[in-house]
Amino acid sequence: MDHVAAEPEQTIEAGYPNLIDRALACIDEHRGAIDENALIGFVFGNTSQPNMWRPLLRSVLSEHPDVTLRPDGMWTTGQIVDDSALPTEFVVIDVETTGLKPSQQRIVEVGMIRVSPHGSPLRWSSLVNPGRKMPAYVATLTGIDDSMLAGAPDFRSIAPTIVEIADDLPIVGHNVEFDLAFLNAELVRCGLPKLINTPVDTLSLAHTLVGEARHLNLGDVARVLGVTSKQAHRALADADTTLEVFTLLLARARERGLSTMEDLLRVNQLRRPSAPHRKPVGRGRAVLDRSHLASIPHAPGVYIMRDPEDRVLYVGKAKNLRKRVASYYSQPLGYTRKMDGLLETLSKIDVEVVGTELEALILESQLIRRYRPRFNTVQRNAEQYVYVKVDISNAWPRVTMTRDRSTDGAEYFGPFKSSLRAREAVDLVNDILPLRTCRRSFQDKRSYGSPCLELSLKRCLGPCMGQADSEQYRGLVRDVIAFFHGDTIRMVSHLHTKLEGTIETLDFERAARLRDQIIRVESLARQQQQLDDVARQPHALLVLPGVSSSAREVWYLLNGRRWAQLTVHDSDHVTHLASRLAPITARASFAQSTFVSDHHAVDEMSILGRWMRKTPLHPALIPIFDTSNLLGVSESVLTVDLTLPFGEVPAEMDSFEQTEADDSEYAFPVE
């Protein structure tokens, strides 16, 4: 009996040496780490019932000194070869909402923290007007009520800021799929692409790495880890707590052998019941040639993806070209319908290195307009941008939407990149003011008589019946033009007059609609005002770093658009630069009066305007007040300190400057 009892105690290796050798060889072939189910299939040749073989595998390998079973279900030798470490640059998000269903409910607050290894985190948050009444239980939970949301921007106004902060970085959140589902639902409603950033869920990480937590909500996990929670159920405060929790979870992950981004993503999958049964998702590295990365530098610029016939498939910009292109190797194949097939078709990647991210943005926009790549589904549609037209050449002007801008004496505003939002602007004006909406020309007798229903509803002054006063009608048209130039005073005054009437009649439902209209009027006007502010800067120079450390790029800006560009070396003399600027200034002065904001001009104006609003008093932006004093201007150009980045918020700031309406309705492309 003693002999029988002692037999299993003999060394495991003595009983299963071939099995151990097969297991170690398999782990080494998979770069030092392999999923346990895959290892079972290789060692035992049976993948249909892994649970039957699991105890034997663990008993064989558990005592071996060279292998370890990690928390993410991977057997590893500890010699992992991977060029992606745990993330040091990422974005933490949290949202507050009116409910739990993204398809039916809306966001009321967004908080984001962008973490970088260079400097302090950047924090940004904004309330969001959901366009509906705040549920009482949510108001009690969050402390956010209707009065706080009444003056907040709508989601469309802050969407560009959210996309900009997120960039292409991993997005961290507690139950992050919930936050991303709401953000993407709102982006789709705005006609914008979804965020396809890699999600990292601290809830799933806590499930594996914080076994001592009784519950896995953010507050309980924070308490177990020793993190003091901030103001719960407010977006930025919860994002702060999530950041501290994530930092501590990363430390635990390293202690338990998790050393790469892919390790974290596998831990994320462990908590999902269906994850073990899913087929493996192919990654970009399966179809991309590693040689594409060989000559791509760590510098800002634009990358151009081409197919085997040298046709342009996709154009993108990046602060760091090598890092951005490398991210495609870990991107899941077929992850989004928008990009489905891109990596499989890719044959060649060209890059154009520039000095700054701003130059990369504008170059990207230009190349997309030139090539109209198949996978740039948003920016390539510049020809579909629309205008709002006020036909002041007609005796009785009307406000309409049009795709073309002509020299017919009418006033044009825009262009809007969303025809839906342009239509909304037209409908808003016609709903507030009793202007005609019919197509009558008023140039012949047939235009008079036979009034339409609008007259009986008191939504038109009735010029077709001779009832309208010409001066009163023209006054209303002037109010419309002022509104589209950013002056909301008269339009809001009309709405307040109507609002007073609803208060007298106790028509609270109509009062709520009028209040919403006031918010929309002010939002639309702010957007146009921002474009007008940029266009009102007639002559200016913008000094940016060049590709070479001894050179700088000088942009000549005319009405907020790049008119010319010079490369200037630090060794250049002031008089030489002034002589180069003289003919450019002369041509710009001549062309200034004929400047028209077409589709392409507005794209560039929107990008430049957005950067100017971040750092409006930056010394790199040099207004030219006197075109005859080019020597003084040139001296300023050569003395600009290029170490202070233009358009970038200093890292020591605690929050982004909030832009309530950042060109989101106009032709600002976001990919």
Buried (B, 14 or more C-beta within 10 A) or exposed (E): EEEEEEEEEEEBEEEBEEBBEBBBEBBEEBEBBBBBBBBBBBBBEEEEEBEEBBEBBEEBBEEBEEBBBBBBBBBBBEEBEBEBEBBEBBBBBBBBBBEEEBEEBBBBBBBBBBBBEEEEBBBBBBBBBBEBEBBEEBBEEBEBBBEBBEEBBBBBBBBBBBBBBBBBBBBBBBBBBBBBBBBBBBBEEBBBBBBBBBBBBBBBBBBBBBEEBEEBEBBBBBBBBEBEBBEBBBBBBBBBBBBBBBEBBBEBBEEBBBBBBBBBBBBBBBBEEEEEEEEEEEBBBEBBEEEBBEEBEEBBBBBBBBBEEEEBBBBBBBBBBBEBBBBBBBBBBBBEEBBEEBBEBBBEBBBBBBBBBBBBBBBBBBBBBEBBBBBBBBBBBBEEBBBBBBBBEBBBBBBBBBEEBEEEEBBBBBBBBBBEBBBBBBEBBBEBBBBBBBEBEBEEEEBEEEBBEBBEEEBBBBBBEEEBEEEEBBEBBEBBBBBBBBBBEBBBEBBEEBBEEBEEEEBEEBBBBBBBBBBBBBBBBBBBBBBBBBBEBBBBBBBBBBBEEEBBBBBBBBBBBBBBEBEBEEEBEBEEBBEBBEEBBEBBBEEEEEBEBBBBBBBBBBBBBBBBBBBEEBEBBBEBEEBEEBBBBBEBBBEBEBEEBBBBBEEEEEEBEEBBBBBBBBBBBBB
